[in-house]
Amino acid sequence: MIKRLKDYDFTLMITPILLTAFGLVMIYSASMVIAVVEGNESTYYLTRQASWFGTGMIGFVFCSIFPYRYYQRFMKIIIFCVILLLIGVLVIGININNAQSWFVIGPISLQPAEFAKLGLILYLASVYSKKQAYISEFNKGVLPPLILTGVILGLIVMQPDIGTAAIIFLIACTVIFSAGIRFKHLFILISIGVVIFAIAAPNMVTDIRIARFTGAFQPFQAPDSGGYQLIQSYLAIGGGGLTGEGLGQSVQKLGYLMEAHTDFIMAIIAEELGFIGVIIVIGLLATIVLRGIFISRKSRDSFGALLAIGISAMVGIQALINLGAISGLLPITGVPLPFVSYGGSSLLILLISMGILNNIAMSVKKQERESEAETEPENAQSISERNIFNARGGRTWMN
């Protein structure tokens, strides 16, 4: 047991827990007013997120122990379940915020698109790890997995959930690029994506989405409509200064900034804890992403390497899209900040993903330990030969 504990990557254990615990504090601070206005207890959103945290930690511990290579054995079942969930939500799902993206079972709400993120990462990592011998051949090595990827993206766009679809598309591109695809083939894929988007765009454009785009890049031209949310975000961010107004002292959460505990929680962090609080959160998120990239580079198993890079991309891309939305660099797409924003399905999948990443890290440490054990006899033999040589009057290795 002690030997197993030594193999754990404590950075990947502590950092997500710190972020999630901090998120619970900020969710309570940002949501207590709106919870009371809605007729609930002030701790309503806090207790719900805390229950997801507990469930997610069970998944984290299990996936940290469960050997990640076994997922390849269940890949067909995993992908079948993902597609079944995405079809099911279109048939019997609940429409929330103009998107039919949720299953609601009593007090529990599940968003299948979140499960699709991890499912597709597992699938792409598994398939492309087996295609390394002919990854340079487009028709044989690159194209087949993209068909299923397109099906999953299409089902998510039909909800419609453009933000999650964009994240999954970028994750897929990251995994495929990391698998060793040729730049010529990458250009072909991008061209195909542009053509498909151009064909589908007329059916996807609505007044709400147009307002989101204009609100992101020209918020002060529509301060009472499309630009209202972003302007309130600016006021929150600008009001915090370096050290913030103090925990719980946000003004914008008092009904001015909508979705303060979800998509715009970083704006509340900026207002209450200032620039210092924002930098700490970004630093912790960057630690997870960089640690995942490091593990990917160290892994000698192509499946583990691609899986690690996919999970890192999921956290990094989602964080960048969320931060881009609250700062006006990107349209508002409803993407939560990883580990921090309110959202049970997102937190559950993120903690499970961290467990998988930790298991890959444990495997890497085991590989390194075995490599050291293999070289020790050779080193011992070399030292013995040098001692014999030195005893006969030869030069020492230090000379």
C-alpha positions as CSV (number, residue, x, y, z in Angstrom):
1,M,0.0,0.0,0.0
2,I,2.9,2.4,0.9
3,K,4.5,1.6,-2.4
4,R,1.3,2.4,-4.2
5,L,1.0,5.8,-2.4
6,K,4.5,6.7,-3.6
7,D,3.4,6.3,-7.1
8,Y,0.5,8.7,-6.8
9,D,0.9,12.1,-8.5
10,F,0.1,14.4,-5.5
11,T,0.0,17.4,-7.8
12,L,-2.9,15.9,-9.7
13,M,-4.6,14.9,-6.4
14,I,-4.3,18.1,-4.5
15,T,-4.7,20.7,-7.2
16,P,-8.2,19.6,-8.4
17,I,-9.4,19.3,-4.8
18,L,-8.1,22.8,-4.0
19,L,-9.9,24.2,-7.0
20,T,-13.1,22.4,-6.3
21,A,-13.1,23.4,-2.6
22,F,-12.4,27.0,-3.6
23,G,-15.2,26.7,-6.2
24,L,-17.7,25.6,-3.4
25,V,-16.8,28.7,-1.4
26,M,-17.3,31.0,-4.5
27,I,-20.5,29.2,-5.6
28,Y,-22.0,29.9,-2.2
29,S,-20.9,33.5,-2.3
30,A,-22.2,34.0,-5.8
31,S,-25.4,32.1,-5.5
32,M,-26.8,32.8,-2.0
33,V,-28.9,35.8,-3.1
34,I,-30.3,34.2,-6.3
35,A,-31.1,31.0,-4.3
36,V,-33.2,33.0,-1.8
37,V,-34.9,34.9,-4.6
38,E,-35.8,31.6,-6.2
39,G,-37.4,30.5,-2.9
40,N,-34.7,28.2,-1.8
41,E,-32.3,28.1,1.1
42,S,-29.2,30.3,0.7
43,T,-27.1,27.1,0.6
44,Y,-29.2,25.5,-2.1
45,Y,-26.5,25.5,-4.9
46,L,-23.7,24.9,-2.4
47,T,-25.2,21.7,-1.1
48,R,-26.0,20.4,-4.6
49,Q,-22.5,21.1,-5.8
50,A,-21.0,19.5,-2.7
51,S,-23.0,16.3,-3.3
52,W,-21.5,16.2,-6.8
53,F,-18.1,16.8,-5.3
54,G,-18.5,13.7,-3.1
55,T,-19.7,11.6,-6.0
56,G,-16.9,12.9,-8.2
57,M,-14.3,12.0,-5.5
58,I,-15.5,8.4,-5.5
59,G,-15.0,8.3,-9.3
60,F,-11.6,10.0,-8.8
61,V,-10.4,7.3,-6.4
62,F,-11.7,4.5,-8.4
63,C,-10.2,5.7,-11.7
64,S,-6.9,6.4,-10.0
65,I,-6.7,2.7,-9.1
66,F,-8.4,1.2,-12.2
67,P,-5.7,0.5,-14.9
68,Y,-6.3,2.9,-17.7
69,R,-5.4,0.4,-20.4
70,Y,-8.5,-1.6,-19.6
71,Y,-10.7,1.1,-21.1
72,Q,-9.6,-0.1,-24.5
73,R,-11.4,-3.4,-23.8
74,F,-14.7,-1.6,-23.2
75,M,-14.3,1.0,-26.0
76,K,-17.3,-0.2,-28.0
77,I,-19.5,-0.2,-25.0
78,I,-18.3,3.3,-24.0
79,I,-19.0,4.8,-27.4
80,F,-22.3,3.0,-27.8
81,C,-23.5,4.5,-24.4
82,V,-22.3,8.0,-25.4
83,I,-24.3,7.9,-28.7
84,L,-27.3,6.4,-27.0
85,L,-27.3,9.2,-24.3
86,L,-26.9,11.9,-27.0
87,I,-29.8,10.4,-29.0
88,G,-31.9,9.9,-25.9
89,V,-31.5,13.5,-24.7
90,L,-32.9,14.7,-28.1
91,V,-35.9,12.5,-27.6
92,I,-36.8,12.7,-23.9
93,G,-34.4,15.4,-22.7
94,I,-35.4,18.7,-20.9
95,N,-35.0,22.0,-22.6
96,I,-33.1,24.5,-20.4
97,N,-31.9,27.9,-21.7
98,N,-33.1,27.1,-25.3
99,A,-31.1,23.8,-25.5
100,Q,-32.4,20.3,-25.1
101,S,-29.3,19.1,-23.3
102,W,-30.4,17.6,-20.0
103,F,-31.9,14.5,-18.4
104,V,-33.7,15.5,-15.2
105,I,-34.4,12.6,-12.8
106,G,-35.9,14.0,-9.6
107,P,-33.4,16.3,-8.1
108,I,-30.6,15.1,-10.4
109,S,-29.7,16.8,-13.7
110,L,-27.3,15.1,-16.1
111,Q,-25.8,16.6,-19.3
112,P,-24.8,13.8,-21.7
113,A,-22.6,16.1,-23.7
114,E,-20.2,16.3,-20.7
115,F,-19.9,12.5,-20.8
116,A,-19.3,12.7,-24.5
117,K,-16.2,14.7,-24.0
118,L,-14.4,12.0,-22.0
119,G,-15.9,9.2,-24.1
120,L,-14.5,10.7,-27.3
121,I,-11.1,11.3,-25.8
122,L,-10.9,7.7,-24.8
123,Y,-12.1,6.6,-28.2
124,L,-9.7,8.8,-30.2
125,A,-6.7,7.9,-28.0
126,S,-7.5,4.2,-28.3
127,V,-8.0,4.2,-32.1
128,Y,-5.1,6.4,-33.0
129,S,-2.7,4.6,-30.7
130,K,-3.4,1.5,-32.8
131,K,-2.9,3.4,-36.1
132,Q,0.6,4.7,-35.4
133,A,2.1,2.5,-38.1
134,Y,0.1,4.1,-40.8
135,I,-1.0,7.5,-39.3
136,S,0.5,9.2,-42.3
137,E,-2.1,7.6,-44.6
138,F,-5.2,9.7,-44.6
139,N,-7.8,7.2,-45.8
140,K,-6.6,4.4,-43.6
141,G,-5.0,6.1,-40.6
142,V,-6.8,9.4,-40.1
143,L,-10.3,9.3,-41.7
144,P,-12.2,6.3,-40.1
145,P,-12.3,7.7,-36.5
146,L,-13.4,11.1,-37.8
147,I,-16.7,9.7,-39.0
148,L,-17.8,8.7,-35.5
149,T,-16.5,12.0,-34.2
150,G,-18.7,13.8,-36.8
151,V,-21.7,11.9,-35.6
152,I,-21.1,12.8,-32.0
153,L,-20.6,16.5,-32.9
154,G,-23.7,16.5,-35.1
155,L,-25.8,15.1,-32.2
156,I,-24.6,17.8,-29.9
157,V,-25.1,20.6,-32.4
158,M,-28.7,19.4,-32.8
159,Q,-29.5,20.1,-29.1
160,P,-28.1,22.8,-29.8
161,D,-25.0,23.2,-27.6
162,I,-22.5,25.0,-29.8
163,G,-20.1,25.7,-26.9
164,T,-19.7,22.0,-26.0
165,A,-19.5,21.1,-29.7
166,A,-16.6,23.6,-30.2
167,I,-14.8,22.2,-27.2
168,I,-15.1,18.6,-28.4
169,F,-14.0,19.7,-31.9
170,L,-10.9,21.4,-30.5
171,I,-10.1,18.4,-28.2
172,A,-10.4,16.1,-31.2
173,C,-8.0,18.2,-33.2
174,T,-5.5,18.3,-30.4
175,V,-5.5,14.5,-30.0
176,I,-5.3,13.9,-33.8
177,F,-2.5,16.4,-34.1
178,S,-0.6,14.8,-31.2
179,A,-1.1,11.4,-32.8
180,G,1.3,12.5,-35.6
181,I,-1.0,13.5,-38.4
182,R,0.7,15.2,-41.4
183,F,0.2,18.9,-41.8
184,K,-1.2,18.3,-45.3
185,H,-3.9,16.1,-43.8
186,L,-4.6,18.6,-41.0
187,F,-5.2,21.3,-43.7
188,I,-7.7,18.9,-45.4
189,L,-9.5,18.4,-42.1
190,I,-9.7,22.1,-41.5
191,S,-11.0,22.7,-45.0
192,I,-13.7,20.1,-44.6
193,G,-14.7,21.6,-41.3
194,V,-15.0,25.1,-42.8
195,V,-17.2,23.7,-45.7
196,I,-19.5,21.9,-43.3
197,F,-19.8,24.9,-41.0
198,A,-20.6,27.1,-44.1
199,I,-23.4,24.7,-45.1
200,A,-24.8,24.4,-41.6
201,A,-24.4,28.0,-40.5
202,P,-27.7,29.3,-42.1
203,N,-29.7,26.8,-40.0
204,M,-27.7,27.6,-36.8
205,V,-28.0,31.3,-36.9
206,T,-30.7,32.7,-34.6
207,D,-31.4,36.1,-33.2
208,I,-30.0,35.0,-29.8
209,R,-26.7,33.8,-31.3
210,I,-26.3,37.0,-33.3
211,A,-26.9,38.9,-30.1
212,R,-24.2,36.9,-28.4
213,F,-21.7,37.7,-31.1
214,T,-22.5,41.4,-31.3
215,G,-22.7,41.6,-27.5
216,A,-19.2,40.1,-27.2
217,F,-17.5,42.4,-29.6
218,Q,-19.7,45.5,-29.4
219,P,-21.4,45.3,-26.0
220,F,-21.9,49.1,-25.5
221,Q,-24.0,49.3,-28.7
222,A,-26.6,47.2,-27.0
223,P,-26.2,47.8,-23.3
224,D,-29.7,46.8,-22.4
225,S,-29.8,43.6,-24.5
226,G,-27.0,41.6,-26.1
227,G,-24.2,43.5,-24.4
228,Y,-25.8,43.7,-20.9
229,Q,-24.2,40.6,-19.5
230,L,-20.7,41.4,-20.7
231,I,-20.9,45.0,-19.4
232,Q,-21.9,43.7,-15.9
233,S,-18.9,41.3,-16.1
234,Y,-16.6,44.3,-16.9
235,L,-18.0,46.1,-13.9
236,A,-17.3,43.2,-11.7
237,I,-13.8,42.6,-13.0
238,G,-12.9,46.3,-12.9
239,G,-14.4,46.8,-9.5
240,G,-12.1,44.2,-7.8
241,G,-8.8,45.9,-8.5
242,L,-5.7,44.1,-7.1
243,T,-7.1,42.6,-3.9
244,G,-10.8,42.7,-4.4
245,E,-13.7,44.1,-2.4
246,G,-13.6,41.1,0.0
247,L,-15.1,37.6,0.1
248,G,-18.9,37.9,-0.1
249,Q,-18.9,41.6,-0.9
250,S,-19.7,41.5,-4.6
251,V,-22.3,43.9,-5.8
252,Q,-22.8,42.4,-9.3
253,K,-24.1,39.1,-7.9
254,L,-27.1,41.0,-6.4
255,G,-29.2,40.4,-9.5
256,Y,-27.1,42.4,-12.0
257,L,-24.9,39.7,-13.4
258,M,-26.9,36.7,-14.5
259,E,-25.4,33.2,-14.1
260,A,-22.9,34.6,-11.6
261,H,-22.4,31.1,-10.0
262,T,-22.0,29.3,-13.4
263,D,-20.5,30.8,-16.5
264,F,-19.4,34.1,-14.9
265,I,-18.0,33.0,-11.6
266,M,-14.6,34.2,-12.5
267,A,-16.0,37.8,-12.7
268,I,-17.2,37.4,-9.1
269,I,-13.8,36.1,-8.1
270,A,-12.2,39.1,-9.7
271,E,-14.6,41.4,-7.9
272,E,-14.3,39.8,-4.5
273,L,-10.7,38.6,-4.5
274,G,-9.2,40.9,-7.1
275,F,-6.4,40.2,-9.6
276,I,-4.6,38.1,-7.1
277,G,-7.5,35.7,-6.8
278,V,-7.8,35.4,-10.6
279,I,-4.1,34.7,-11.0
280,I,-4.2,32.0,-8.3
281,V,-7.1,30.2,-10.0
282,I,-5.5,30.5,-13.5
283,G,-2.2,29.2,-12.0
284,L,-3.9,26.1,-10.5
285,L,-5.7,25.4,-13.8
286,A,-2.4,25.8,-15.7
287,T,-0.7,23.5,-13.3
288,I,-3.1,20.7,-14.1
289,V,-2.8,21.3,-17.9
290,L,1.0,21.5,-17.8
291,R,1.3,18.4,-15.6
292,G,-0.9,16.5,-18.0
293,I,1.3,17.5,-20.9
294,F,4.4,16.4,-18.9
295,I,2.9,13.0,-18.2
296,S,1.9,12.6,-21.9
297,R,5.5,13.3,-22.9
298,K,6.9,10.8,-20.4
299,S,4.5,8.0,-21.2
300,R,6.0,5.2,-23.3
301,D,2.5,3.9,-24.1
302,S,0.9,5.7,-27.0
303,F,-2.7,5.2,-25.6
304,G,-1.7,6.7,-22.3
305,A,0.1,9.6,-24.0
306,L,-2.8,10.5,-26.2
307,L,-5.3,10.1,-23.3
308,A,-3.3,12.4,-21.1
309,I,-3.0,15.0,-23.8
310,G,-6.7,14.8,-24.5
311,I,-7.7,15.3,-20.8
312,S,-5.2,18.2,-20.5
313,A,-6.8,19.7,-23.7
314,M,-10.3,19.4,-22.2
315,V,-9.3,21.3,-19.1
316,G,-7.3,23.9,-20.9
317,I,-9.7,24.6,-23.8
318,Q,-12.7,24.8,-21.6
319,A,-10.9,27.3,-19.3
320,L,-9.8,29.4,-22.2
321,I,-13.3,29.6,-23.7
322,N,-14.8,30.5,-20.3
323,L,-12.2,33.2,-19.7
324,G,-12.6,34.5,-23.2
325,A,-16.3,34.9,-22.8
326,I,-16.2,36.8,-19.5
327,S,-13.6,39.2,-20.9
328,G,-15.3,39.8,-24.3
329,L,-12.7,38.0,-26.4
330,L,-15.1,35.3,-27.3
331,P,-18.9,35.0,-27.6
332,I,-20.8,33.8,-24.6
333,T,-21.4,30.1,-25.1
334,G,-22.4,28.9,-21.6
335,V,-19.1,27.0,-20.9
336,P,-18.3,26.7,-17.2
337,L,-14.9,27.3,-15.6
338,P,-13.4,23.8,-14.9
339,F,-13.8,22.7,-11.2
340,V,-14.9,26.1,-10.1
341,S,-18.3,26.9,-11.7
342,Y,-21.5,25.3,-10.6
343,G,-22.4,22.3,-12.7
344,G,-22.6,18.7,-11.5
345,S,-22.1,16.8,-14.7
346,S,-19.0,18.9,-15.6
347,L,-17.5,18.5,-12.1
348,L,-18.1,14.7,-12.1
349,I,-16.4,14.2,-15.5
350,L,-13.5,16.4,-14.6
351,L,-12.8,14.6,-11.4
352,I,-13.1,11.2,-13.1
353,S,-10.7,12.5,-15.8
354,M,-8.2,13.5,-13.1
355,G,-8.4,10.0,-11.7
356,I,-7.6,8.6,-15.1
357,L,-4.7,11.1,-15.5
358,N,-3.4,10.1,-12.1
359,N,-3.4,6.4,-13.1
360,I,-1.4,7.3,-16.2
361,A,1.1,9.2,-14.0
362,M,1.4,6.1,-11.7
363,S,2.1,4.0,-14.8
364,V,4.8,6.4,-15.9
365,K,6.4,6.2,-12.5
366,K,6.3,2.4,-12.6
367,Q,7.9,2.5,-16.1
368,E,10.7,4.7,-14.8
369,R,11.3,2.5,-11.8
370,E,11.5,-0.6,-14.0
371,S,13.9,1.2,-16.3
372,E,16.2,2.1,-13.4
373,A,16.0,-1.5,-12.1
374,E,17.1,-2.8,-15.6
375,T,20.1,-0.4,-15.7
376,E,21.3,-1.1,-12.2
377,P,22.9,-4.5,-13.0
378,E,24.7,-3.0,-16.0
379,N,25.9,-0.1,-13.8
380,A,27.1,-2.5,-11.2
381,Q,28.9,-4.6,-13.8
382,S,30.6,-1.4,-15.2
383,I,31.7,-0.3,-11.7
384,S,33.1,-3.8,-11.1
385,E,35.0,-3.7,-14.3
386,R,36.4,-0.2,-13.5
387,N,37.5,-1.4,-10.1
388,I,39.4,-4.3,-11.6
389,F,40.9,-1.9,-14.2
390,N,41.9,0.5,-11.5
391,A,43.5,-2.2,-9.4
392,R,45.7,-3.0,-12.4
393,G,47.0,0.5,-12.6
394,G,44.4,2.0,-15.0
395,R,43.0,5.5,-14.8
396,T,40.0,6.2,-12.6
397,W,36.7,7.6,-14.1
398,M,37.3,10.8,-12.3
399,N,40.6,11.6,-14.0
